[in-house]
């Protein structure tokens, strides 16, 4: 008996997000968006793929570190943008980070994306805070050493996810 991957069992128009170890589609989406693919294989990282039917249409990565995580590699294919897929990926990334023990979720974004992230609840933070929380993650260390110019062009943001999933009575 041959088992099909879960995303292949979706109807042609059905949307879903799944964690994946198949980095091929993640790489294709990121390269098409002109984003970094370095460090995709970092062992501690987790990647999420968004699908429409059996077609990958977006991705997001999480690099966990003790009680914090870095949201990286968030991209949606050009034809599927402006449909809430990015927001759905961020929500799924929050869950993935929280289940790995993160209380804060950080991201580094170009200033042109600042408004989008702030609408999702992220707030600007000093780079030193990101550096303390995420030193040892692949992307942050890579940018500091190999791409300092690119790092200087990014805005550090954070969102408190410590209460995600908590049932208040």
N, C-alpha and C positions, 0 to 999 in steps of 0.2 A: 504494500500500500504506500503510495506517495502522498505526503502531506504538503499542501500548498501553504505558502505564507499567508498570514491573516489578511494582509492588505489585498491579496488576490481574490479573496472571498467577498469583497464588497461589491455592491451594485455599481453600475457605471457612473452614477451621479452622487454616490454616498461619500460623505466626508469623514475622515478620521485621522487621529494622531496616534502613533505608536513609537515606542522606544525601539531602536535598531542597533545592530552590530554591523550591518551591511553599510559600509561607509562609501560605497560606490555612488549611490544616488545623492548622498550628502555632498560629496566632492563635485559632482556634476552641477548641482544647484548653486553651490558657492562659486565655482569657476565662472558660470554664466553670469553671476551677479558681480564678478570682479573682486571677490572677497578672498581673504587668506585661507589657504587650505593646510598650512603648516600646523603640525601638532594634532591632526585629526585622530591619529592612532595613540595619543597619550592614554595610557591604560586606565586612569581614574575617570576619564571623561565619559559622559553619557550623551547620546544623540537621539533626537526626536525627529521623526519624519511625518509631515502632513501629506495625506493622500486624498485625491478625488478619484473614486473607484480604485483602480490598481495603479494609478499614475502618481508618482511623488511630485508634490507641488510646493513644498516648503520644508525648512529644517531649522533646528535650533540645537545648540550644544550647551552642556553644563560642565564646568570644571569645578568640582567640589574641593574644599579645603577646610577641614575641621568643622567650624560652625558658620562658614560662609561659602558662597559659590559664585562663580563668574558665568554669566550668560554670554555666550559667544556664538558666532556663526548663525545669526538669525537672518534668514533670507526666504523670500517667497518668489516663485517664478514670475516673470514679468506679466504674463497673461492672466495670472490669478491674483494680482495685487488689488487693493481697495475692496476686499471682500471679507475682512475680519480674520483672515487666516493668520496673519502675524500676531494679532491679539490672542487668538486661540493657542498659538505656539508659546507665547509668553506665559499664559495661564498654565499650560502643561509643564513648562520649564519650572515654574514656581513649585508645582507639586513634586517634580523630580528632584529639585534642589532640597525641598523640605524633607522628603523621605530619606535623603542622604545626610540629614542632620544640620542643614544650613538654617540659620536664623536670619541672615541677611543675604540678599541677592544683588550682586553688582553687575554693571555692564559698562563698557567703554564705547561711546558712540560719536559719530561726527556731529558737529553742532547743528547740521541741517536736520537731524533726526531727534533733536532734543525735545521739541514740542510733542512728538508722538509718544515718546517714553514718559514724559511728565503727565500726559493724559492717562497713562496706565498706572500712575502712582509713584514713579521713580522720581527722586530728587537729586540734584547735584550734590556731590560730596568732594572734599579735598582729596587729591590724588594720594596723599600720604595715608589716608584711611584705607583706601583700596589696596595700597601696597602692603600695609600691615596685615590686612585680612587675607590677602590672596598671594602673598609671596610663596613661590613654589609651584604655582599653577603654570602650565605650559605657556599659555598665551601671554600672560603678564610678563613672565621672565623673557620670553622670546622678543616681545616688543621692546622691553627695556634694553636688551643687549643688542639685538639685530635691527631694530626699526625705531630708534628713539625719535626720529622726525615724525613718523606716523603716530607714535604714542602722544607726542605733544599736540597733535591735531585732534585728539579725541577728548570728549567730555566724560569724566567719571560720574556715574549715577548709582544710586542704591535704592532698594525698597526693603522694608522690614517684612519678612515672611514668617516670623516666629509665631504669629497667631493663625497662620493658614491651617485649616482643618480642625481648629479648636472649636468645640461645641460650647457655647456660652449658655448658661441657664439663668 
